[in-house]
Amino acid sequence: MVIKYEPLNRRERIMRLFREAIEAENARDLETAKRKLDEIMELARDEEPEFYFEACFRLADIFLQEDNYRGAVKCAIRGVHRAPNEDLYRLGIKRLGDVLFIMKEENRLGEVSEDMDVTLSLVKNDEELYRFVQTLVKIARGEKVEERFSLEEFNEIIGLLKG
């Protein structure tokens, strides 16, 4: 009897990688966890946007554990930008706000002002997110901002960062 093995389908492979990433993170093997999450993002980018979204934010959490705040913000923005629906978009904004609030509490908000050109070019087709990221950079530089956004979640974050 010949047993034929079917290759794992994309979803099964992504789920296996998530499990491995979580196990690696729990074992404090953050490099392995990051590699697994990067692989998920590559597999999920076009076909499975919900998994891409979650991988971005898990990676942002790992960057926070490593005190790589700018990396956490960039991953969170990438997750928001590629959110597959309005609910996840708004959830992503709230999660991004949490990262930014942690940075503010740690007096690390200034790091957002550095090397954000790639992130800005990534979100250029989402006018409001683009303006929000520009506003974040201005706040991080210590500039005064009076920007208003149609999404209240953006306005709340800006208010917390300015206050």
DAPEMO-V282627 format. One record per residue. PHI is phi in degrees with one decimal (NA if undefined). PSI is psi in whole degrees, 0 to 359 (none if undefined). BURIAL is I if it has 16 or more other C-alpha atoms within 10 Angstrom, else O. Layout:
[[PHI | PSI | BURIAL] [PHI | PSI | BURIAL]]
//
This chain:
[[NA | 129 | O] [-101.0 | 127 | O] [-99.0 | 123 | O] [-99.3 | 124 | O] [-94.3 | 126 | O] [-85.5 | 138 | O] [-64.5 | 149 | O] [-60.2 | 137 | O] [-74.4 | 167 | O] [-55.3 | 312 | O] [-62.7 | 316 | O] [-62.2 | 318 | O] [-65.2 | 318 | O] [-62.9 | 316 | I] [-63.2 | 320 | O] [-63.1 | 318 | O] [-65.4 | 321 | I] [-60.3 | 314 | I] [-59.6 | 315 | O] [-65.0 | 321 | I] [-64.5 | 317 | I] [-66.0 | 317 | I] [-60.6 | 317 | O] [-65.0 | 318 | I] [-63.0 | 316 | I] [-63.1 | 329 | O] [-84.9 | 4 | O] [64.5 | 25 | O] [-95.8 | 76 | O] [-69.0 | 330 | I] [-64.5 | 316 | O] [-64.6 | 317 | I] [-59.1 | 317 | I] [-64.0 | 319 | I] [-61.3 | 317 | O] [-64.5 | 317 | I] [-67.0 | 322 | I] [-60.6 | 319 | I] [-64.6 | 319 | I] [-59.4 | 314 | I] [-61.1 | 321 | I] [-65.7 | 315 | O] [-68.1 | 325 | I] [-95.7 | 347 | I] [-45.5 | 309 | O] [-101.3 | 329 | O] [-94.3 | 328 | O] [-133.1 | 73 | I] [-62.8 | 333 | I] [-66.5 | 320 | I] [-69.1 | 322 | I] [-59.1 | 312 | I] [-55.4 | 309 | I] [-66.0 | 321 | I] [-62.7 | 321 | I] [-58.3 | 315 | I] [-76.4 | 329 | I] [-66.8 | 321 | I] [-65.5 | 320 | I] [-59.6 | 319 | I] [-61.9 | 320 | I] [-65.9 | 317 | I] [-59.6 | 322 | I] [-62.0 | 319 | I] [-62.1 | 331 | O] [-90.7 | 4 | O] [61.9 | 26 | O] [-97.3 | 77 | O] [-67.8 | 319 | I] [-63.8 | 320 | I] [-61.8 | 321 | I] [-64.0 | 317 | I] [-64.4 | 316 | I] [-61.7 | 318 | I] [-64.7 | 318 | I] [-63.7 | 318 | I] [-63.8 | 319 | I] [-61.1 | 319 | I] [-64.3 | 316 | I] [-61.2 | 312 | I] [-58.0 | 321 | I] [-99.6 | 13 | I] [-57.4 | 134 | I] [-79.8 | 349 | I] [-155.2 | 171 | O] [-61.9 | 319 | O] [-62.4 | 314 | O] [-69.5 | 327 | I] [-58.9 | 311 | I] [-67.5 | 321 | I] [-62.0 | 317 | O] [-61.0 | 321 | I] [-62.4 | 317 | I] [-63.0 | 318 | I] [-66.8 | 322 | I] [-61.8 | 318 | I] [-59.5 | 322 | I] [-62.2 | 317 | O] [-61.9 | 314 | I] [-65.4 | 322 | I] [-64.9 | 319 | I] [-59.8 | 316 | O] [-60.8 | 317 | I] [-62.2 | 315 | I] [-62.7 | 329 | O] [-89.6 | 5 | O] [56.3 | 41 | O] [-119.5 | 10 | I] [-60.4 | 331 | I] [-57.4 | 336 | I] [-64.9 | 337 | I] [-67.2 | 340 | I] [-78.5 | 351 | I] [-99.6 | 136 | O] [51.3 | 49 | O] [-102.5 | 7 | I] [-60.9 | 317 | O] [-64.3 | 318 | O] [-65.1 | 318 | I] [-62.1 | 318 | I] [-68.0 | 330 | O] [-64.3 | 322 | O] [-100.5 | 11 | I] [-61.2 | 336 | O] [-85.7 | 357 | O] [-111.4 | 94 | O] [-54.1 | 314 | O] [-71.3 | 320 | I] [-64.8 | 321 | I] [-60.6 | 312 | I] [-62.6 | 322 | I] [-62.6 | 314 | I] [-64.2 | 319 | I] [-59.4 | 319 | I] [-64.9 | 320 | I] [-59.2 | 316 | I] [-61.4 | 318 | I] [-62.9 | 315 | I] [-61.8 | 318 | I] [-63.2 | 330 | I] [-81.5 | 354 | O] [88.3 | 12 | O] [-79.8 | 152 | O] [-82.7 | 135 | O] [-128.7 | 147 | O] [-130.3 | 26 | O] [-68.0 | 140 | O] [-122.0 | 146 | O] [-124.4 | 155 | O] [-72.9 | 330 | O] [-85.6 | 122 | O] [-61.6 | 330 | O] [-59.4 | 320 | I] [-63.6 | 315 | I] [-62.6 | 321 | O] [-62.1 | 315 | O] [-62.6 | 313 | I] [-60.1 | 318 | I] [-60.1 | 317 | O] [-65.7 | 322 | O] [-73.3 | 328 | I] [-79.1 | 328 | I] [-75.5 | none | O]]
//
